[in-house]
């Protein structure tokens, strides 16, 4: 049987994107890995979890992620190294939820991550982007209105070029005001959607920043 340090070092020497190698190594040395000191064991298991995620082993990923969260939470200490692993597990889980089109679950996990480490600017940016995306989705019916207005604008411009200018030149100025108005309304609605979404996203992020650590 290989020594603990040897098993850990050999796993760390595997290629970063050698996901099949990582899965095979974890499976082959599973009994030995379980006897390692907790910090080494959980680091190897994190690599295994990452491999499951990238290889889209969804069921195994779900089970392993939940196991790791419980193992870290129930461990007798929670130092900076374990805190880092815990964050990595949650980030992988959040990415998985977003990949599965479960945006709200992804937001919930990134909200937890932001409360865990309020100094992590990268997490704040991701969370803000997710808030913004979710807010835009909530306005989808208004985007439908924008599409209709743009199509009407294009239709009116086409009619102006093909019919109005030649047959009814006296209506051209009124017709132009009409399609410019439709296009202007579409810009106003779009701008309002983005402005409101930005404001709501900033407000939600600010609120999350002031919530207590999890």
C-alpha positions as CSV (number, residue, x, y, z in Angstrom):
1,X,0.0,0.0,0.0
2,X,1.3,3.4,-0.8
3,X,1.9,6.0,1.9
4,X,-0.6,8.8,2.4
5,X,1.7,11.5,1.2
6,X,2.5,9.4,-1.9
7,X,-1.1,8.9,-2.8
8,X,-1.8,12.6,-2.3
9,X,1.2,13.8,-4.3
10,X,0.5,11.5,-7.2
11,X,-3.1,12.7,-7.4
12,X,-1.8,16.4,-7.4
13,X,0.6,15.5,-10.2
14,X,-2.3,14.4,-12.5
15,X,-3.0,16.9,-15.4
16,X,-5.5,19.6,-14.4
17,X,-7.8,18.6,-17.2
18,X,-7.1,14.9,-17.0
19,X,-10.6,14.2,-15.7
20,X,-10.8,10.5,-16.7
21,X,-7.4,10.0,-15.0
22,X,-8.7,11.7,-11.9
23,X,-11.9,9.5,-11.8
24,X,-9.9,6.4,-12.3
25,X,-7.3,7.3,-9.7
26,X,-10.0,8.1,-7.1
27,X,-11.8,4.9,-7.8
28,X,-8.7,2.7,-7.7
29,X,-7.3,4.2,-4.5
30,X,-10.6,4.9,-2.8
31,X,-9.9,2.8,0.3
32,X,-6.5,4.3,0.8
33,X,-7.8,7.9,0.1
34,X,-10.4,7.5,2.9
35,X,-7.6,6.8,5.4
36,X,-5.7,10.0,4.5
37,X,-5.6,13.0,6.9
38,X,-8.9,14.9,6.3
39,X,-7.2,17.9,4.5
40,X,-5.6,15.6,2.0
41,X,-8.7,13.5,1.6
42,X,-10.9,16.4,1.0
43,X,-8.5,18.0,-1.5
44,X,-8.5,14.8,-3.6
45,X,-12.2,14.5,-3.4
46,X,-12.5,18.1,-4.6
47,X,-10.5,17.1,-7.7
48,X,-12.8,14.1,-8.1
49,X,-15.9,16.4,-7.8
50,X,-14.5,18.7,-10.5
51,X,-13.9,15.8,-12.8
52,X,-17.5,14.6,-12.3
53,X,-18.7,18.1,-13.1
54,X,-16.7,18.5,-16.3
55,X,-17.6,15.0,-17.5
56,X,-21.3,15.6,-16.8
57,X,-21.6,12.7,-14.4
58,X,-24.6,14.5,-13.0
59,X,-26.0,12.0,-10.5
60,X,-22.6,11.2,-9.0
61,X,-21.8,14.9,-8.9
62,X,-25.0,15.7,-6.9
63,X,-24.3,12.9,-4.4
64,X,-20.6,13.7,-4.0
65,X,-21.2,17.5,-3.6
66,X,-23.7,17.0,-0.8
67,X,-21.4,14.5,0.9
68,X,-18.5,16.9,0.8
69,X,-20.6,19.8,2.2
70,X,-21.7,17.6,5.1
71,X,-18.2,16.3,5.7
72,X,-16.7,19.8,5.8
73,X,-19.5,21.3,8.0
74,X,-19.3,18.4,10.5
75,X,-15.5,18.4,10.6
76,X,-14.1,19.4,14.0
77,X,-12.2,22.4,12.5
78,X,-13.0,24.9,9.8
79,X,-9.7,26.6,8.9
80,X,-8.9,28.7,5.8
81,X,-7.9,25.7,3.8
82,X,-11.2,24.0,4.4
83,X,-13.0,27.2,3.9
84,X,-11.4,27.4,0.4
85,X,-12.4,23.9,-0.4
86,X,-16.0,24.6,0.8
87,X,-16.2,27.6,-1.5
88,X,-14.9,25.6,-4.4
89,X,-17.6,22.9,-3.8
90,X,-20.3,25.5,-3.6
91,X,-19.1,27.2,-6.8
92,X,-19.1,23.9,-8.7
93,X,-22.6,23.2,-7.4
94,X,-23.7,26.7,-8.4
95,X,-22.3,26.3,-11.9
96,X,-24.0,22.9,-12.2
97,X,-27.4,24.4,-11.2
98,X,-27.0,27.2,-13.8
99,X,-26.0,24.6,-16.4
100,X,-29.2,22.8,-15.6
101,X,-31.2,26.0,-16.2
102,X,-31.9,26.4,-12.5
103,X,-30.9,30.0,-12.3
104,X,-32.6,30.8,-8.9
105,X,-30.8,27.8,-7.3
106,X,-27.5,29.1,-8.7
107,X,-28.2,32.6,-7.3
108,X,-29.0,31.2,-3.9
109,X,-25.7,29.4,-3.7
110,X,-23.7,32.4,-4.9
111,X,-25.6,34.5,-2.4
112,X,-24.3,32.1,0.3
113,X,-20.8,32.3,-1.1
114,X,-20.9,36.1,-1.0
115,X,-22.0,36.0,2.7
116,X,-19.1,33.6,3.4
117,X,-16.5,35.9,1.9
118,X,-17.6,39.4,1.4
119,X,-14.1,40.4,0.2
120,X,-14.3,38.2,-2.9
121,X,-14.9,40.6,-5.8
122,X,-15.1,37.8,-8.4
123,X,-18.1,36.3,-6.6
124,X,-19.8,39.7,-6.3
125,X,-19.4,40.2,-10.0
126,X,-20.9,36.8,-10.8
127,X,-23.7,37.3,-8.3
128,X,-24.5,40.7,-9.8
129,X,-24.5,39.2,-13.3
130,X,-26.9,36.5,-12.2
131,X,-29.2,39.0,-10.5
132,X,-29.2,41.1,-13.7
133,X,-29.9,38.1,-15.9
134,X,-32.8,37.0,-13.6
135,X,-34.3,40.5,-13.7
136,X,-34.1,40.6,-17.5
137,X,-35.9,37.3,-17.6
138,X,-38.7,38.8,-15.4
139,X,-39.3,41.4,-18.1
140,X,-39.5,38.9,-21.0
141,X,-43.1,39.9,-21.9
142,X,-41.9,43.5,-22.4
143,X,-39.1,42.3,-24.7
144,X,-41.9,40.7,-26.7
145,X,-43.4,44.2,-27.0
146,X,-40.1,45.5,-28.2
147,X,-39.9,42.9,-30.9
148,X,-43.4,43.8,-32.1
149,X,-42.5,47.5,-32.2
150,X,-39.3,46.8,-34.1
151,X,-41.1,44.6,-36.6
152,X,-43.8,47.3,-37.1
153,X,-41.1,49.8,-37.6
154,X,-39.5,47.7,-40.3
155,X,-42.9,47.1,-41.9
156,X,-43.7,50.8,-42.0
157,X,-40.3,51.7,-43.4
158,X,-40.8,49.1,-46.2
159,X,-44.3,50.4,-47.0
160,X,-42.9,54.0,-47.0
161,X,-40.2,53.0,-49.5
162,X,-42.4,50.9,-51.7
163,X,-45.8,52.7,-51.6
164,X,-46.0,56.0,-49.7
165,X,-43.2,57.9,-51.5
166,X,-44.6,57.0,-54.9
167,X,-48.3,57.0,-54.4
168,X,-49.0,59.2,-51.4
169,X,-46.1,61.7,-51.0
170,X,-48.4,64.0,-49.0
171,X,-48.5,61.4,-46.2
172,X,-44.8,60.8,-46.1
173,X,-44.0,63.1,-43.2
174,X,-46.8,61.7,-41.1
175,X,-45.7,58.2,-42.0
176,X,-42.1,58.9,-41.0
177,X,-43.3,60.3,-37.6
178,X,-45.2,57.1,-37.1
179,X,-42.4,54.6,-37.7
180,X,-39.9,56.8,-35.8
181,X,-42.3,56.9,-32.9
182,X,-42.6,53.1,-32.9
183,X,-38.8,52.7,-33.0
184,X,-38.4,55.4,-30.2
185,X,-40.9,53.5,-28.0
186,X,-38.9,50.3,-28.5
187,X,-35.7,52.1,-27.4
188,X,-37.4,53.6,-24.4
189,X,-38.8,50.3,-23.2
190,X,-35.5,48.5,-23.8
191,X,-33.6,51.3,-21.9
192,X,-36.1,51.2,-19.1
193,X,-35.8,47.4,-18.7
194,X,-32.0,47.6,-18.5
195,X,-32.0,50.5,-16.1
196,X,-34.6,48.9,-13.7
197,X,-32.7,45.6,-13.9
198,X,-29.4,47.3,-13.0
199,X,-31.0,49.1,-10.1
200,X,-32.7,46.0,-8.8
201,X,-29.5,44.0,-9.1
202,X,-27.5,46.6,-7.2
203,X,-30.1,46.7,-4.5
204,X,-30.1,42.9,-4.1
205,X,-26.4,42.7,-4.0
206,X,-26.2,45.5,-1.4
207,X,-28.8,43.7,0.7
208,X,-26.8,40.4,0.4
209,X,-23.7,42.2,1.4
210,X,-25.3,43.3,4.7
211,X,-26.7,39.9,5.6
212,X,-24.9,37.9,8.3
213,X,-22.3,35.3,7.3
214,X,-23.6,31.7,6.8
